[in-house]
């Protein structure tokens, strides 16, 4: 899975080295793992807050990995794409 994610990063930004792409993939997976654990342990009221922070953290990190495509991508209708809120 890490290799597939690293390859996706390199497809978005060919200037990334293999090492940097693999590091970014490992960090991304660890972020997802940690946030998923936090979400699973949270109560119903906390889950919405965790989702909001999860989106911010991943958006900021992934934007730094592939700065050419940072931020939410706009769809054809001009609206920003949304992350799934189900984990």
For each residue, the residues with C-beta under 8 A, 3 or more apart:
1: 4 5 29
2: 5 6 22 25 26 29
3: 6 7 22 25
4: 1 7 8
5: 1 2 8 9 24 25 28 29
6: 2 3 9 10 18 21 22 24 25
7: 3 4 10 11 21
8: 4 5 11 12
9: 5 6 12 13 16 21 24 25 65 66
10: 6 7 13 14 16 18 21
11: 7 8 14
12: 8 9 66 68 69
13: 9 10 16 65 66 67 68 69
14: 10 11
15:
16: 9 10 13 20 21 24 65 66
17: 20 21
18: 6 10 21 22
19: 22 23
20: 16 17 23 24
21: 6 7 9 10 16 17 18 24 25
22: 2 3 6 18 19 25 26
23: 19 20 26 27
24: 5 6 9 16 20 21 27 28 65
25: 2 3 5 6 9 21 22 28 29
26: 2 22 23 29 30
27: 23 24 30 31 61
28: 5 24 25 31 32 58 61 62 65
29: 1 2 5 25 26 32 33
30: 26 27 33 34
31: 27 28 34 35 57 58 61
32: 28 29 35 36 58
33: 29 30 36 37
34: 30 31 37 38
35: 31 32 38 39 50 53 54 57 87
36: 32 33 39 40 87
37: 33 34 40 41
38: 34 35 41 42 50
39: 35 36 42 47 50 51 54 87
40: 36 37 87
41: 37 38
42: 38 39 46 47 50
43: 46 47
44: 47
45: 48 49
46: 42 43 49 50
47: 39 42 43 44 50 51
48: 45 51 52
49: 45 46 52 53
50: 35 38 39 42 46 47 53 54
51: 39 47 48 54 55 85 87
52: 48 49 55 56
53: 35 49 50 56 57
54: 35 39 50 51 57 58 87
55: 51 52 58 59 83
56: 52 53 59 60
57: 31 35 53 54 60 61
58: 28 31 32 54 55 61 62 83
59: 55 56 62 63 71 72
60: 56 57 63 64
61: 27 28 31 57 58 64 65
62: 28 58 59 65 66 70
63: 59 60 66 67 69 70 71
64: 60 61 67 70
65: 9 13 16 24 28 61 62
66: 9 12 13 16 62 63 69 70
67: 13 63 64 70
68: 12 13
69: 12 13 63 66 73
70: 62 63 64 66 67
71: 59 63
72: 59 80 81 82
73: 69 80 81
74: 78 79 80 81
75: 78 79 80 81
76:
77:
78: 74 75
79: 74 75
80: 72 73 74 75
81: 72 73 74 75
82: 72
83: 55 58
84:
85: 51
86:
87: 35 36 39 40 51 54
